[in-house]
Amino acid sequence: MDLVVAFVISRRIALKASTITIPDAIGLGVFSSAGTQIAADMHTPILISIVMGVITGSVGGVLRDIICNEVPSVFVRTQLYATCAALGSGIYLIAQTIGADNQSALTAGAVSTIALRLAAVRFNITLPA
């Protein structure tokens, strides 16, 4: 019953596109760091660990856009997205390399990804053409 009520109410509420920005940045940060951790735990090379983190984090946004019947933002020229995930994954690996415990490394990777993504949206930072 709750699902039906939520469905009916959600169709009547108009949300701004920016409403999803913060939860999306959090998901990108958490999942990219977790994906990097899993890959690193399997002793993959550094580049592969970063790529796996980027894929893990970015696919959630791709699925969101597909469900919303939009072109996935990863595939169009918008603010930095996958680049933020790559940098955050790299920060996770650097933290691991310098001896940080796993929780601290995950936090550093996730927080840096979130901060970079929100800064990219706020200041309209894109890759050069």
C-alpha positions in Angstrom: 0.0 0.0 0.0 2.8 2.4 0.9 4.4 1.8 -2.5 1.1 2.8 -4.3 0.9 6.0 -2.2 4.5 6.9 -2.9 4.0 6.3 -6.6 0.9 8.5 -6.8 2.5 11.3 -4.7 5.8 11.2 -6.6 4.0 11.9 -9.8 2.5 15.1 -8.4 5.7 16.6 -6.9 7.9 18.5 -9.2 11.6 18.2 -8.2 14.4 20.4 -9.4 17.2 18.6 -11.3 19.6 19.8 -8.6 17.7 17.8 -5.9 19.5 14.6 -6.8 23.0 16.2 -7.0 24.0 15.6 -3.4 22.7 12.0 -3.1 24.2 11.2 -6.5 27.6 12.6 -5.4 27.5 10.5 -2.2 26.6 7.4 -4.2 29.4 8.1 -6.6 31.9 8.5 -3.8 30.9 5.5 -1.8 30.6 3.1 -4.6 33.7 4.2 -6.5 35.8 3.8 -3.3 34.2 0.4 -2.5 34.8 -0.8 -6.1 38.4 0.3 -5.9 38.8 -1.5 -2.5 37.4 -4.8 -3.8 39.6 -4.6 -6.9 42.7 -3.8 -4.8 41.9 -6.6 -2.4 42.1 -8.9 -5.4 45.6 -7.7 -6.0 44.8 -6.1 -9.4 47.2 -3.5 -10.8 46.7 0.1 -9.7 45.2 1.2 -13.1 42.7 -1.7 -13.1 41.7 -0.9 -9.5 41.0 2.7 -10.4 39.0 1.7 -13.6 37.0 -0.8 -11.6 36.2 1.9 -9.0 35.1 4.3 -11.8 32.9 1.7 -13.4 31.4 0.7 -10.0 30.6 4.3 -9.2 29.5 5.6 -12.6 27.1 2.7 -13.5 24.7 3.8 -10.8 24.4 7.2 -12.5 24.0 5.6 -15.9 21.2 3.4 -14.6 19.5 6.4 -13.0 19.5 8.4 -16.2 18.3 5.4 -18.2 15.4 4.8 -15.8 14.6 8.6 -16.1 14.6 8.2 -19.9 17.5 10.6 -20.3 20.9 10.3 -22.1 23.3 9.2 -19.4 25.3 12.3 -18.2 28.5 10.3 -18.3 28.2 10.1 -22.1 27.5 13.8 -22.7 29.6 16.8 -22.1 28.6 17.9 -18.5 30.4 18.6 -15.3 33.1 16.2 -14.2 31.7 12.8 -13.1 33.9 9.8 -14.0 37.0 12.0 -13.5 35.9 12.7 -9.9 35.5 8.9 -9.3 38.9 8.3 -10.8 40.6 10.9 -8.6 38.8 9.6 -5.5 39.8 6.1 -6.3 43.4 7.2 -6.7 43.2 9.0 -3.3 41.9 5.7 -1.8 44.9 3.8 -3.2 47.4 6.5 -2.1 45.9 6.4 1.4 46.3 2.6 1.4 49.9 2.9 0.2 51.0 5.3 2.9 49.6 3.0 5.6 46.2 4.3 6.4 43.7 1.8 7.8 41.0 0.6 5.5 38.2 2.7 7.0 40.3 5.9 6.8 41.3 5.2 3.2 37.7 4.5 2.2 36.6 7.7 3.9 39.3 9.7 2.2 38.4 8.3 -1.2 34.7 8.8 -0.8 34.9 12.3 0.7 37.3 13.5 -1.9 35.1 12.2 -4.7 32.0 13.8 -3.2 33.8 17.1 -2.7 35.2 17.1 -6.3 31.8 16.2 -7.8 30.0 18.9 -5.9 32.7 21.5 -6.8 32.4 20.5 -10.4 28.7 21.0 -10.4 28.9 24.2 -8.4 31.6 25.8 -10.6 30.6 24.1 -13.8 34.0 22.4 -14.3 34.2 20.3 -17.4 37.0 18.6 -19.3 38.5 20.7 -22.1 37.2 20.2 -25.6 
